[in-house]
Amino acid sequence: MNKITRPQFCSLLLITDAFSVFCLKGKISLITIFGFLTLIFIQMIIFLLLEKITAFPKEFGKTPSIILMAYLIYMGGHLFSEFYKALEVISIPCISSNVSGKLIVSGLAALTCLYITSTGIKALSRAAVIASAVGIMCIAAAFIIAVFSCNFENISYAQSSESFSGELLRGISVSGSIGSFIVYLNYTRSNRIYSTICYFTCKAVLTSVLLITSVLVVGGIMDITEFPIITSAQLSQPFNVQRIDSLFLIVFSVFGVFSAAIQASAAVSLSKTVFPNYTKYRSSIVLVLMIAVFFIKN
Amino acid sequence: MKESLIPKLSENIKRITEISANSSDILINRFYSGGIECALICCDGMFSSALLNELVTEPLTKIEKKSDAHSLFSYISDNLVLSSDRPEISDYEQMLLLIHSGFAVLIADGISKALGFGIQGYSVRSISEPLGEGNIMGSHEGFTENIRTNMSLIRRRMKCPELVFEMFKKGTKSSTDICLCYMKDRVPKKLLRSIHISLDRTDLETVLTTGYIRPFVENRKFEIFSSTGTTERPDVLCSKLIEGRVSLMIDGVPYAIVIPRLFCESFQTLDDYSSKPYYATFMRWIKYGAFLLSVLLPSVYVAIAMYHPELLNSTLLMLLAESEKNAPFSILTETMIVLLMYEIIREAGIRLPKPVGGSVSVVSGLIIGDSAVKSGLVSTPLLTITALAVISGFVIPDLNPQITILRFAFLLSGGILGLFGISLLSSAVLVNICSTEDYGFPFTAPVSPFRKSGMSDTVLKKSIIDLQSRDFTVEEYHE
């Protein structure tokens, strides 16, 4: 069995979480941040209790594997769908914003995703560490730029349309990595409790940084902003005549491709339990099913 | 089944002539030694005439009369030291192999065995400075085509009993000498066992370069970067051996294969260990930057110029627009042409004889380059960018083939899909690099999987005192 280290485990999941936050739609305010953080805390407590009391299963049976696999495939399709929708506001050259152009872009992302999935969990987890390190550096740079050039009054302008409980429930939409968390936790070679705490802490920090950056930059225009995180990247200008949204495009597409591949790899690993005798084209079949979910959702 | 020798001299000679198809380089000298009719067989050009006359022919012709061939051979074996390497031969296959390796073989009438005398003396290139791995402060000795010389170059630097040379032959036709070299106290036992198994799989007719053996000791799936390395420097090889790596040396090839190889090693040179740590660290980061520049610079330039001009400040943008205004082709086509031209010129420079090679650079640099810019076919910023990318690639000559292909791939993806294409391809390339491993040693170690101890010679280059106390072996990175 492929074993992964704690940094690899955290990187795999944080990429998916970051991408889900990138694609977050609707208004963001301080209540959103509190709601999301509370949900992350609740999730951590639940998983720690499960770990402590029920000794979370190290090997899944056939039925739980099928359910989890279905969830992962759904999540993969959902991530493709989010990617597709976000293309509305991200300018990709040569491809106009019509349906066929967006489908070509999504298709290319799916092809890259297929290649990544086919290399296996070991390669994916090694690459995820490097990709997340580069991505987090870019996010940190954007955050610093935002802090120095923002208007702090934006915090008060940013009003959420949801109550605290509503934001708590909304947070579930950016918890897509829970399925892969359960799968990859079995692959970690380090202490599972430490890994769980480490992951949820990093997730809380990352989510806060992304949401605070967004509130600081686009707080004043939150009402007319569809994708607040993407817009905050588009509006950040490190120098007088430079914009960084094209650079954000790199982080966005790398994280998008990786997050779908992470779901697919987890589903492929479960398929070994569900269909032990069938060894060929596992990655391709999982990707095809994800694309089917994508078409159903759109 | 091996064909044994016959106790009749004339029939033995007839059979040897038959097997070698009367090849003109097989020399057979018949003479009497101790009153017994004998023959000394050698291969022309493979032995030293002086050694043959002085150490073999003269002592053999002075032997007193013996009763039969058996007593003659036992007398030679027991009383004469004609050479240090004296194998006894019982079949034709072994006999011809030794003859072709530069041995003189003595056969006599009335005995079904022969004696070989190692008097090899073929001409070899003397030790010279390695061409591909230049350095300032280290040794200026490089490997030669002679495997024995190469072994001595290593032994001179590692005078310890732990250094082991395992010799064997590969190639059904070439019978090439191959030497497996390792430090028995440092090498991971599993790695050594796996390499032996991989080498047993080889079924080659001939081994002419390292490329004949490397695929057998590398992963079979598609890898952009090679998980085994080569070096032409004995000092570099010694540093690898001390870290528990295994080396394969091939007779006739002035390069040694090193197994396993890590990505970060491509950025390390022996001079790093002669310089001050702060300078070595600085130079290492220059090399990392140069690698990224050489692969990505043309593609990022094309992507920004074509699709993301908002990333440039107004002065740069104006400069670019001005220079590209009169160019007849798109920036992508222009860059493609310039890079292809460079590859053609480079190949011509390598393949042509050295005196003509010089004129190639004059023609390409002065005439083509200058006139292309003056005529407006190529813009000056583009030429500068391309030249910068190409020169950056020279900093890591080890990775030149991969850099060339990646540069074109990124250029196409950047030219068609802009930064989005570059990011998609980067993801695929990153995963490919991370999936590269040899015998369980990840190519990307110690960065991913992360090993803090490995950072002292990767991100930084600490002083040799710190590195010495690490007592590092490559086994630390095994997964």
Interface residues (C-beta under 8 A of the other chain):
Chain A: K3 T5 P7 Q8 I92 P93 C94 I95 V105 L108 A109 T112 Y115 I116 T119 G120 K122 A123 L124 R126 A127 V129 I130 A131 F239 N240 V241 Q242 R243 I244 D245 S246 L247 L249 I250 V251 S253 V254 V257 F258
Chain B: A303 I304 M306 Y307 H308 E310 L311 L312 N313 S314 I416 L417 G418 L419 F420 G421 I422 S423 L424 L425 S426 S427 A428 L430 V431 N432 I433 C434 S435 P442 T444 V447 S448 P449 F450 E479
